[in-house]
Amino acid sequence: MRVFVSFALVLALCFGTIYAKNANNTESIPDANDFFAIYKEGIASFHQNIKRCNNEGKYIILNGFSLVDYRVYKALSPKALRAIRNPLIFFHGNLAGAPIYSEFGGISIKVEPSDAEKGEKTYLSFQGRYLSDLQTIGERGEFYALCLPKMQHCLLIGIGEKW
């Protein structure tokens, strides 16, 4: 059984426009951390729904992709993963190193899943456009991402990016 979610609802939870005021009460450009502080609670709630559905053997459908929690993804056999229609991995964790940029391959970064066992790390790949956002988030900074299987081609979510 699948649970359908409106793309507009996810965008409303994860994205939008804010203005931050600095000490002089003038507008400044908000960064990824400003947006994340606003959207974190909504994204965390959505992530809990994904986990709950996944534990029941169900997948929330987002634009034709089945959302799979990272822990569930890691526990699936290759055969079980192939049985899921268009899996999209929902990742929550902390940066565990500085982003490594390549003009050919985008950005690779070492991360630690939020519910990781001590010392567990993995690598994610992002497009080059996320370099400044990842630098802003900083080492040990918390983030959410949607990734294709094999954790390649990830999108940061909750950072105010307009799609």
C-alpha positions as CSV (number, residue, x, y, z in Angstrom):
1,M,0.0,0.0,0.0
2,R,1.3,3.4,-0.8
3,V,0.6,6.8,0.8
4,F,0.4,9.8,-1.6
5,V,1.6,13.2,-0.6
6,S,1.2,16.4,-2.5
7,F,4.4,17.9,-3.8
8,A,3.0,21.3,-2.8
9,L,2.6,20.2,0.8
10,V,6.2,19.1,0.9
11,L,7.3,22.4,-0.6
12,A,5.2,24.2,2.0
13,L,6.9,22.3,4.8
14,C,10.4,22.5,3.4
15,F,10.8,25.8,1.5
16,G,9.7,29.4,1.5
17,T,11.0,32.9,1.9
18,I,12.1,34.6,5.1
19,Y,13.9,37.8,5.9
20,A,16.4,38.0,8.8
21,K,17.0,41.3,10.7
22,N,20.5,42.1,11.8
23,A,21.5,44.3,14.8
24,N,20.8,47.5,12.7
25,N,17.3,46.3,12.0
26,T,18.0,46.2,8.3
27,E,17.3,43.2,6.1
28,S,20.1,40.7,5.5
29,I,20.2,37.7,3.2
30,P,19.2,34.5,5.2
31,D,21.4,31.5,4.8
32,A,20.9,27.7,5.0
33,N,21.0,27.7,8.8
34,D,18.3,30.4,9.0
35,F,15.9,28.4,6.8
36,F,16.7,25.1,8.5
37,A,15.8,26.6,11.9
38,I,12.4,27.5,10.6
39,Y,11.7,24.2,8.7
40,K,13.4,21.7,11.0
41,E,10.3,20.8,13.0
42,G,8.1,20.2,10.0
43,I,10.8,18.2,8.2
44,A,11.4,16.1,11.3
45,S,7.7,15.4,11.6
46,F,7.6,14.4,7.9
47,H,10.6,12.1,8.5
48,Q,8.9,10.4,11.4
49,N,5.9,9.7,9.0
50,I,8.3,8.2,6.5
51,K,9.9,6.0,9.1
52,R,6.4,4.9,10.4
53,C,5.2,4.0,6.9
54,N,8.4,2.2,6.0
55,N,8.2,0.1,9.2
56,E,4.7,-1.0,8.1
57,G,6.1,-1.9,4.6
58,K,4.5,1.2,3.0
59,Y,6.1,4.0,1.1
60,I,5.0,7.7,0.8
61,I,5.0,8.6,-2.9
62,L,6.4,12.0,-3.9
63,N,6.2,12.9,-7.6
64,G,6.4,9.2,-8.5
65,F,9.3,8.4,-6.1
66,S,8.9,6.1,-3.1
67,L,10.4,7.8,0.0
68,V,12.6,5.3,1.9
69,D,14.3,6.2,5.2
70,Y,18.1,5.7,5.1
71,R,18.1,3.0,7.9
72,V,15.4,1.0,6.0
73,Y,17.4,1.4,2.8
74,K,20.6,0.1,4.4
75,A,18.7,-2.9,5.8
76,L,17.0,-3.9,2.4
77,S,18.4,-6.6,0.3
78,P,19.2,-5.7,-3.3
79,K,16.2,-7.7,-4.4
80,A,13.9,-5.9,-2.0
81,L,15.3,-2.5,-3.1
82,R,14.6,-3.4,-6.8
83,A,11.0,-4.2,-5.8
84,I,10.4,-0.6,-4.6
85,R,9.3,1.7,-7.5
86,N,11.7,4.6,-7.9
87,P,13.2,4.7,-4.4
88,L,14.3,8.1,-3.1
89,I,16.3,7.9,0.1
90,F,15.4,10.4,2.9
91,F,18.6,11.1,4.9
92,H,19.0,12.9,8.2
93,G,22.4,13.4,9.7
94,N,25.4,15.6,10.5
95,L,28.3,16.7,8.4
96,A,31.5,14.9,9.5
97,G,34.0,16.7,7.4
98,A,34.6,19.6,5.0
99,P,33.0,19.4,1.5
100,I,35.4,18.3,-1.2
101,Y,34.6,20.0,-4.5
102,S,35.4,18.8,-8.0
103,E,34.3,20.6,-11.2
104,F,33.7,17.2,-12.7
105,G,31.9,15.3,-9.9
106,G,30.3,18.0,-7.8
107,I,30.7,17.8,-4.0
108,S,31.5,14.8,-1.9
109,I,31.2,15.0,1.9
110,K,31.6,12.6,4.8
111,V,28.4,12.5,6.9
112,E,27.2,10.7,10.0
113,P,23.6,9.4,10.0
114,S,21.5,10.9,12.8
115,D,20.9,7.5,14.4
116,A,24.4,6.1,13.6
117,E,26.3,3.7,15.8
118,K,29.5,5.2,17.1
119,G,32.0,5.8,14.3
120,E,29.5,5.0,11.5
121,K,30.1,7.3,8.5
122,T,29.2,7.4,4.9
123,Y,29.7,9.8,1.9
124,L,27.1,11.7,0.0
125,S,27.4,13.5,-3.4
126,F,25.8,16.8,-4.2
127,Q,25.8,19.2,-7.1
128,G,28.3,22.0,-7.0
129,R,25.5,24.6,-6.3
130,Y,25.3,23.3,-2.7
131,L,29.0,24.1,-1.8
132,S,28.2,27.4,0.0
133,D,25.2,25.9,1.8
134,L,27.3,22.9,3.0
135,Q,30.1,25.3,4.1
136,T,27.5,27.4,6.0
137,I,26.0,24.4,7.7
138,G,29.5,23.6,8.9
139,E,31.2,20.5,10.3
140,R,28.9,18.7,12.8
141,G,25.9,20.7,11.4
142,E,22.6,18.9,11.1
143,F,20.8,18.6,7.7
144,Y,18.3,16.6,5.7
145,A,18.7,15.3,2.1
146,L,16.9,13.4,-0.5
147,C,19.2,11.0,-2.4
148,L,19.0,8.6,-5.3
149,P,20.1,5.0,-4.3
150,K,23.8,4.5,-3.7
151,M,23.6,7.9,-2.0
152,Q,24.7,9.7,-5.2
153,H,23.0,12.9,-6.5
154,C,21.5,14.3,-3.3
155,L,19.4,17.4,-2.7
156,L,19.6,19.4,0.5
157,I,16.1,20.1,1.8
158,G,15.0,22.7,4.3
159,I,17.5,25.3,3.2
160,G,15.2,27.7,1.4
161,E,16.0,26.6,-2.1
162,K,13.3,27.5,-4.6
163,W,12.5,24.7,-7.1
